[in-house]
Amino acid sequence: GERSDILKLGGAALTGMHLMVDGVTERLLIAKDLFHFLATCPGIIGMTVIRGPEVFRTGTGGICGITVIAESHISIHVQGTEVHVDVFSCRGFETAKAIQFIQGDLGLERYRVQQIERSSEL
């Protein structure tokens, strides 16, 4: 039978999504904010955590973190009030739900979204 985790896009099978959200926060985020985001986001979009979350200080004074999910990864990089989030999955997910969570949980006052759909057509 057909796989239920593959969405159809035109004639091609959509086999994944790369969601990128770049924004500016209302407040300075700290490590515990990133940990909460990375621990909560997978459940919001129906993904399975394999490892993490892990949060680190960067060499430039920022903080970053990652959660490895069975479907790929969720990462976040913060420098001052700038935030960059990647949700990369080998299966489709509700991007609107993910964007709403990212915006609300991180307190983004302005943000830009980019999406790349991965399909079985090469």
C-alpha positions as CSV (number, residue, x, y, z in Angstrom):
1,G,0.0,0.0,0.0
2,E,0.8,3.6,-0.1
3,R,2.9,5.1,2.8
4,S,0.8,7.4,5.0
5,D,3.7,9.6,5.9
6,I,4.2,10.8,2.3
7,L,2.1,13.7,1.0
8,K,1.3,14.1,-2.6
9,L,2.5,17.3,-4.4
10,G,1.3,17.4,-8.0
11,G,2.6,14.1,-9.5
12,A,5.6,13.8,-7.1
13,A,5.6,12.4,-3.6
14,L,6.5,15.0,-1.0
15,T,9.0,13.1,1.2
16,G,10.1,15.9,3.5
17,M,10.3,19.5,4.4
18,H,13.0,22.0,5.4
19,L,11.4,24.9,7.3
20,M,13.7,27.9,8.1
21,V,12.5,30.8,10.3
22,D,14.7,33.9,10.8
23,G,13.4,36.5,13.2
24,V,13.9,39.1,15.9
25,T,12.8,38.4,19.5
26,E,11.0,40.7,21.9
27,R,13.4,39.7,24.7
28,L,16.8,38.2,25.0
29,L,16.6,34.4,25.0
30,I,18.7,32.3,27.4
31,A,19.8,28.7,27.4
32,K,16.7,27.5,29.3
33,D,14.5,29.1,26.6
34,L,16.3,27.2,23.8
35,F,16.1,24.0,25.9
36,H,12.3,24.4,26.3
37,F,11.8,25.2,22.6
38,L,13.8,22.2,21.5
39,A,12.2,19.8,24.0
40,T,8.6,20.9,23.1
41,C,8.8,21.5,19.3
42,P,9.1,17.8,18.2
43,G,5.8,16.9,20.0
44,I,4.0,19.9,18.5
45,I,4.8,18.7,15.0
46,G,4.5,15.0,15.6
47,M,8.2,14.0,15.5
48,T,10.2,11.5,17.6
49,V,13.1,12.6,19.7
50,I,16.3,10.5,19.4
51,R,18.7,12.7,21.3
52,G,18.6,16.1,23.0
53,P,18.0,18.7,23.4
54,E,21.5,20.0,23.7
55,V,22.3,23.7,24.1
56,F,25.7,25.3,23.7
57,R,27.4,28.7,23.9
58,T,29.0,29.8,20.6
59,G,32.4,31.3,20.1
60,T,30.7,34.6,19.1
61,G,28.7,35.1,22.4
62,G,25.5,33.5,21.1
63,I,23.8,30.3,22.0
64,C,22.7,27.4,19.8
65,G,21.0,24.1,20.3
66,I,19.8,21.0,18.5
67,T,17.4,18.1,19.0
68,V,18.0,15.0,16.8
69,I,14.7,13.6,15.7
70,A,14.1,10.2,14.0
71,E,13.0,12.2,11.0
72,S,16.2,14.5,11.0
73,H,16.8,17.5,13.3
74,I,15.5,20.8,14.8
75,S,18.2,23.4,15.4
76,I,18.2,27.0,16.7
77,H,20.9,29.7,16.7
78,V,20.6,32.9,18.7
79,Q,22.8,36.0,18.5
80,G,21.5,38.9,20.6
81,T,17.9,39.2,19.6
82,E,18.4,37.5,16.2
83,V,17.0,34.0,16.0
84,H,17.5,31.3,13.3
85,V,15.5,28.1,13.4
86,D,15.7,25.0,11.1
87,V,13.2,22.2,11.2
88,F,14.4,19.6,8.8
89,S,12.4,16.4,8.3
90,C,12.4,13.4,5.9
91,R,8.6,13.5,6.1
92,G,6.0,16.2,5.8
93,F,4.6,18.1,8.8
94,E,2.1,20.9,9.4
95,T,4.4,24.0,8.7
96,A,1.7,26.4,9.8
97,K,1.5,24.7,13.3
98,A,5.3,24.8,13.5
99,I,5.5,28.5,12.5
100,Q,2.9,29.4,15.1
101,F,4.7,27.5,17.8
102,I,8.1,29.0,16.8
103,Q,6.7,32.6,16.8
104,G,4.9,32.2,20.1
105,D,7.4,30.2,22.1
106,L,10.4,32.3,21.1
107,G,8.5,35.7,21.2
108,L,9.4,36.7,17.6
109,E,8.1,40.2,16.9
110,R,9.3,40.0,13.2
111,Y,10.2,37.0,11.2
112,R,10.7,35.6,7.7
113,V,9.9,32.0,6.6
114,Q,11.5,29.9,3.9
115,Q,10.3,26.4,3.0
116,I,11.9,23.8,0.8
117,E,9.9,20.8,-0.1
118,R,11.8,17.6,-0.6
119,S,10.2,15.2,-3.2
120,S,11.0,11.9,-4.7
121,E,11.4,13.5,-8.2
122,L,15.0,14.3,-9.0
